[in-house]
Amino acid sequence: MARRPLPRILSSGSASITRSREFARTAADNATDVLQPLITITRGLRLLAGAGRQKWAATPKDKRGPTLFLVAACVLAFALMPYGGLIALVTVMGAAAWAGRERTPVKTGPDEAETARLRSLYEALVPYFSVADDPAPLFSHGGDWEKAFSGYEFDGDGRLTRLQVAYPAYFTDSEAASRARIERLLHAKSGRGREYHFAWDEEGNELVMSVLGALPTSIGAQRFVTAPGETVLGFTDGGSVQRTVPVHDGDATRDAPPVVWRTGARSTEPHLLVIGQPGSGTTTLMRSIALQALQHGDVLIVEGSGTGEYACLSGRDGVLAVECGLAGALATLEWAAHETERRLIAANRARQAGHPVPDDIKRPLWILLDRPGVLGHLAATDGRPDPQELLQVPLRHGRAANVTVVLTDQFDGLDTLGETVRTHCRARVVLGHCSREQVESVLGTEPHTTPAADVPPGRGYARLGTGPVLRLQVPATPDPYDEATGEAERQAVLGLLPERQAPTVEAAVPTAPGVPEPVLPRSMAVAVDGMAVTD
């Protein structure tokens, strides 16, 4: 028996069917959009009617009569009012539209994946926050994690951004090693690759872990709004300091929280020590400090590495010397020691005589020493004194003489720093990727944040005296003579450099009796018939 062919509409009309379905779907969507107000009001009327039935069912029988009388009185009042029916209709429709509006569902708790992550964290903390003889343990295997985690927040990817943990009172939160174990565990379980801040409340037995955002790296060298004696080392988190300064960040201007280091006679941290890994931005920080110091003072620069990183400052107004060799460095530091003594004696005599301190004593003198360990090794080879020995007078008496010393070195030269440097350089900065132990060896205490695995140049930590450890991002201050420097950054640094100083003739500063005459470095001045002629 021959097979009958399919109807044409079924065999060759699939395209027509598809177009018909799309047309029907489009018509339905358009009708839904047109009728959306009516749908909303209908839904609201249904919800209001249901709420009214529930309210009537919940009303006691002895109060239903007065309630019904009150409703009838309200209806009668609206009926007797001019345009009362219209007002009542508009009110009911408005209430129905408000009740029937589409609401975004509010998330009231963690979902299944977030609950599993919180339970995993809870189980991981059990060995650290529990003991065998606790009659009512807060942490126990299979226990209730909601009692221990009083607050938590997740991001869009389901990763923890904030966690508040309540721990037992017998946990040794006063010991740094115990806190470090908990911080490392939470860091590993919450996800690596981010920086976490840990706030311990020993009185309330609570720990708050929060994820920190990346510090901005787009802030470059510029004139910061600071007072004389204040130096911006970099920028930190907003909640860590109580001050902001306006900065140019790209094409915009905004307020940023700075790490301000105060120097001078009233400073408790008159000298700075910077330690970092190779390529971590220590030289960038030194250039930034030098540019800020030249606004109100004079600068001496001694570069132990001899790479010419500070060539852009050579010969500038206010830059007394830029030395790279051992002989010039020793002569420069010897002059700085004698200049410190001269300032002390001159200031003491002025105070005893009741006269104001001379202006040359008030003008700050900055001694910037990069890589002193290299110079110390060369000096030991040639049988010469260590440059750090010449820094003892500026370090010990620089605060009263308005002399500030800034030293920078790498971790491999940390052991070569003398006791005088470690004692008087109470402002400390650590730059680059380093472990918590390395940070503690320089700053004296561990940071309350987890070190990031990958950090940009100029990223690290700062601590001023006995203050807290702050995250730090140094403003970008590259070498303008480097070919790899961008044009915008080069012009920003060149715009901050002082003008080239012209050769001048000045009278030599007489020294006080009993004080050796300062030995002027060759790059600073040459003696000519009792006069000093600066290059």
Solvent accessible surface area in square Angstrom, and as a share of the most:
residue,aa,sasa,rsa
1,M,236,1.05
2,A,91,0.70
3,R,228,0.83
4,R,211,0.77
5,P,125,0.79
6,L,125,0.62
7,P,74,0.47
8,R,200,0.73
9,I,118,0.60
10,L,114,0.57
11,S,71,0.46
12,S,78,0.50
13,G,10,0.10
14,S,76,0.49
15,A,58,0.45
16,S,55,0.35
17,I,65,0.33
18,T,70,0.41
19,R,149,0.54
20,S,68,0.44
21,R,158,0.58
22,E,93,0.42
23,F,156,0.65
24,A,60,0.46
25,R,143,0.52
26,T,75,0.43
27,A,47,0.37
28,A,56,0.43
29,D,78,0.41
30,N,82,0.42
31,A,47,0.37
32,T,65,0.38
33,D,100,0.52
34,V,113,0.65
35,L,87,0.43
36,Q,57,0.25
37,P,83,0.52
38,L,111,0.55
39,I,70,0.36
40,T,21,0.12
41,I,41,0.21
42,T,69,0.40
43,R,64,0.23
44,G,0,0.00
45,L,70,0.35
46,R,144,0.52
47,L,83,0.41
48,L,69,0.34
49,A,50,0.39
50,G,17,0.16
51,A,56,0.44
52,G,39,0.38
53,R,164,0.60
54,Q,135,0.60
55,K,150,0.63
56,W,103,0.36
57,A,73,0.57
58,A,81,0.63
59,T,22,0.13
60,P,73,0.46
61,K,170,0.72
62,D,114,0.59
63,K,118,0.50
64,R,68,0.25
65,G,46,0.44
66,P,88,0.56
67,T,51,0.30
68,L,109,0.54
69,F,152,0.63
70,L,113,0.56
71,V,82,0.47
72,A,56,0.43
73,A,42,0.33
74,C,65,0.39
75,V,97,0.56
76,L,107,0.53
77,A,51,0.39
78,F,75,0.31
79,A,72,0.56
80,L,138,0.69
81,M,88,0.39
82,P,108,0.68
83,Y,168,0.64
84,G,1,0.01
85,G,53,0.51
86,L,107,0.53
87,I,78,0.39
88,A,30,0.23
89,L,100,0.50
90,V,94,0.54
91,T,82,0.47
92,V,69,0.40
93,M,58,0.26
94,G,40,0.38
95,A,45,0.35
96,A,0,0.00
97,A,39,0.30
98,W,171,0.60
99,A,16,0.12
100,G,0,0.00
101,R,85,0.31
102,E,136,0.61
103,R,137,0.50
104,T,117,0.68
105,P,122,0.77
106,V,130,0.74
107,K,132,0.56
108,T,135,0.79
109,G,33,0.32
110,P,34,0.22
111,D,73,0.38
112,E,154,0.69
113,A,76,0.59
114,E,11,0.05
115,T,41,0.24
116,A,62,0.48
117,R,85,0.31
118,L,0,0.00
119,R,98,0.36
120,S,57,0.37
121,L,2,0.01
122,Y,1,0.00
123,E,51,0.23
124,A,19,0.15
125,L,0,0.00
126,V,5,0.03
127,P,89,0.56
128,Y,88,0.33
129,F,1,0.00
130,S,33,0.21
131,V,71,0.41
132,A,114,0.88
133,D,124,0.64
134,D,30,0.16
135,P,134,0.84
136,A,83,0.64
137,P,56,0.35
138,L,53,0.26
139,F,0,0.00
140,S,38,0.25
141,H,137,0.61
142,G,62,0.60
143,G,18,0.18
144,D,66,0.34
145,W,11,0.04
146,E,108,0.49
147,K,144,0.61
148,A,0,0.00
149,F,3,0.01
150,S,74,0.48
151,G,15,0.14
152,Y,70,0.26
153,E,94,0.42
154,F,40,0.17
155,D,53,0.27
156,G,87,0.84
157,D,123,0.64
158,G,23,0.22
159,R,75,0.27
160,L,0,0.00
161,T,37,0.22
162,R,80,0.29
163,L,0,0.00
164,Q,37,0.17
165,V,0,0.00
166,A,24,0.19
167,Y,6,0.02
168,P,14,0.09
169,A,82,0.63
170,Y,95,0.36
171,F,21,0.09
172,T,65,0.38
173,D,17,0.09
174,S,92,0.59
175,E,89,0.40
176,A,53,0.41
177,A,62,0.48
178,S,2,0.01
179,R,52,0.19
180,A,5,0.04
181,R,108,0.39
182,I,1,0.00
183,E,5,0.02
184,R,123,0.45
185,L,30,0.15
186,L,0,0.00
187,H,27,0.12
188,A,42,0.33
189,K,92,0.39
190,S,0,0.00
191,G,17,0.16
192,R,160,0.58
193,G,65,0.62
194,R,40,0.15
195,E,17,0.08
196,Y,0,0.00
197,H,62,0.27
198,F,0,0.00
199,A,45,0.35
200,W,30,0.11
201,D,66,0.34
202,E,86,0.38
203,E,169,0.76
204,G,42,0.40
205,N,40,0.20
206,E,51,0.23
207,L,0,0.00
208,V,36,0.21
209,M,0,0.00
210,S,32,0.20
211,V,41,0.23
212,L,36,0.18
213,G,55,0.53
214,A,102,0.79
215,L,16,0.08
216,P,45,0.28
217,T,73,0.42
218,S,70,0.45
219,I,5,0.02
220,G,20,0.19
221,A,12,0.09
222,Q,25,0.11
223,R,115,0.42
224,F,16,0.07
225,V,95,0.54
226,T,39,0.22
227,A,52,0.40
228,P,101,0.63
229,G,32,0.31
230,E,31,0.14
231,T,4,0.02
232,V,0,0.00
233,L,0,0.00
234,G,0,0.00
235,F,4,0.02
236,T,5,0.03
237,D,30,0.16
238,G,55,0.52
239,G,86,0.83
240,S,52,0.33
241,V,36,0.20
242,Q,192,0.85
243,R,79,0.29
244,T,77,0.45
245,V,3,0.02
246,P,59,0.37
247,V,1,0.00
248,H,117,0.52
249,D,28,0.15
250,G,63,0.60
251,D,162,0.84
252,A,61,0.47
253,T,86,0.50
254,R,88,0.32
255,D,92,0.48
256,A,1,0.01
257,P,20,0.13
258,P,3,0.02
259,V,2,0.01
260,V,14,0.08
261,W,0,0.00
262,R,125,0.46
263,T,19,0.11
264,G,19,0.18
265,A,65,0.50
266,R,224,0.82
267,S,8,0.05
268,T,83,0.48
269,E,29,0.13
270,P,17,0.11
271,H,1,0.00
272,L,0,0.00
273,L,2,0.01
274,V,0,0.00
275,I,0,0.00
276,G,0,0.00
277,Q,53,0.24
278,P,98,0.62
279,G,73,0.70
280,S,8,0.05
281,G,12,0.11
282,T,20,0.11
283,T,30,0.17
284,T,27,0.16
285,L,0,0.00
286,M,0,0.00
287,R,13,0.05
288,S,5,0.04
289,I,0,0.00
290,A,0,0.00
291,L,7,0.03
292,Q,17,0.07
293,A,6,0.04
294,L,19,0.09
295,Q,71,0.32
296,H,86,0.38
297,G,0,0.00
298,D,26,0.13
299,V,0,0.00
300,L,0,0.00
301,I,0,0.00
302,V,0,0.00
303,E,1,0.00
304,G,6,0.05
305,S,46,0.29
306,G,44,0.42
307,T,94,0.54
308,G,30,0.29
309,E,58,0.26
310,Y,1,0.00
311,A,46,0.35
312,C,1,0.01
313,L,1,0.01
314,S,49,0.31
315,G,32,0.30
316,R,30,0.11
317,D,83,0.43
318,G,11,0.11
319,V,4,0.02
320,L,51,0.26
321,A,4,0.03
322,V,30,0.17
323,E,21,0.09
324,C,57,0.34
325,G,41,0.40
326,L,20,0.10
327,A,45,0.35
328,G,5,0.05
329,A,0,0.00
330,L,18,0.09
331,A,24,0.19
332,T,0,0.00
333,L,0,0.00
334,E,61,0.27
335,W,23,0.08
336,A,0,0.00
337,A,10,0.08
338,H,27,0.12
339,E,15,0.07
340,T,0,0.00
341,E,54,0.24
342,R,23,0.09
343,R,10,0.04
344,L,46,0.23
345,I,50,0.26
346,A,28,0.22
347,A,2,0.02
348,N,76,0.39
349,R,125,0.46
350,A,11,0.09
351,R,149,0.54
352,Q,141,0.63
353,A,61,0.47
354,G,66,0.63
355,H,118,0.53
356,P,110,0.69
357,V,31,0.18
358,P,54,0.34
359,D,113,0.59
360,D,65,0.34
361,I,5,0.03
362,K,112,0.48
363,R,98,0.36
364,P,34,0.21
365,L,2,0.01
366,W,13,0.05
367,I,0,0.00
368,L,0,0.00
369,L,0,0.00
370,D,8,0.04
371,R,51,0.18
372,P,0,0.00
373,G,15,0.14
374,V,48,0.28
375,L,1,0.00
376,G,13,0.12
377,H,130,0.58
378,L,78,0.39
379,A,0,0.00
380,A,80,0.62
381,T,101,0.59
382,D,92,0.48
383,G,70,0.67
384,R,111,0.40
385,P,72,0.45
386,D,47,0.24
387,P,0,0.00
388,Q,15,0.07
389,E,97,0.44
390,L,40,0.20
391,L,0,0.00
392,Q,64,0.29
393,V,41,0.24
394,P,0,0.00
395,L,3,0.02
396,R,132,0.48
397,H,85,0.38
398,G,0,0.00
399,R,109,0.40
400,A,62,0.48
401,A,0,0.00
402,N,37,0.19
403,V,1,0.01
404,T,7,0.04
405,V,0,0.00
406,V,0,0.00
407,L,0,0.00
408,T,1,0.01
409,D,3,0.01
410,Q,37,0.16
411,F,32,0.14
412,D,112,0.58
413,G,8,0.07
414,L,20,0.10
415,D,129,0.67
416,T,76,0.44
417,L,9,0.04
418,G,29,0.28
419,E,130,0.58
420,T,21,0.12
421,V,2,0.01
422,R,80,0.29
423,T,73,0.43
424,H,52,0.23
425,C,0,0.00
426,R,91,0.33
427,A,0,0.00
428,R,41,0.15
429,V,0,0.00
430,V,0,0.00
431,L,0,0.00
432,G,10,0.10
433,H,103,0.46
434,C,5,0.03
435,S,51,0.33
436,R,23,0.08
437,E,106,0.48
438,Q,62,0.27
439,V,0,0.00
440,E,69,0.31
441,S,64,0.41
442,V,1,0.01
443,L,7,0.04
444,G,57,0.54
445,T,49,0.28
446,E,34,0.15
447,P,3,0.02
448,H,85,0.38
449,T,7,0.04
450,T,5,0.03
451,P,29,0.18
452,A,18,0.14
453,A,79,0.61
454,D,131,0.68
455,V,36,0.21
456,P,55,0.34
457,P,99,0.62
458,G,2,0.02
459,R,12,0.04
460,G,2,0.02
461,Y,12,0.05
462,A,0,0.00
463,R,44,0.16
464,L,42,0.21
465,G,10,0.10
466,T,112,0.65
467,G,25,0.24
468,P,95,0.60
469,V,21,0.12
470,L,24,0.12
471,R,8,0.03
472,L,0,0.00
473,Q,9,0.04
474,V,6,0.03
475,P,2,0.01
476,A,33,0.25
477,T,1,0.00
478,P,27,0.17
479,D,20,0.10
480,P,2,0.01
481,Y,109,0.41
482,D,68,0.35
483,E,166,0.74
484,A,94,0.73
485,T,14,0.08
486,G,37,0.35
487,E,106,0.47
488,A,84,0.65
489,E,77,0.34
490,R,49,0.18
491,Q,97,0.43
492,A,41,0.32
493,V,1,0.01
494,L,58,0.29
495,G,63,0.61
496,L,20,0.10
497,L,16,0.08
498,P,29,0.18
499,E,140,0.63
500,R,134,0.49
501,Q,66,0.29
502,A,71,0.55
503,P,109,0.69
504,T,64,0.37
505,V,104,0.60
506,E,99,0.44
507,A,78,0.61
508,A,48,0.37
509,V,84,0.48
510,P,116,0.73
511,T,41,0.24
512,A,18,0.14
513,P,109,0.68
514,G,85,0.82
515,V,21,0.12
516,P,77,0.49
517,E,125,0.56
518,P,22,0.14
519,V,67,0.39
520,L,71,0.35
521,P,0,0.00
522,R,169,0.62
523,S,50,0.32
524,M,17,0.08
525,A,9,0.07
526,V,69,0.40
527,A,97,0.75
528,V,73,0.42
529,D,142,0.74
530,G,64,0.61
531,M,80,0.35
532,A,13,0.10
533,V,43,0.25
534,T,38,0.22
535,D,92,0.48
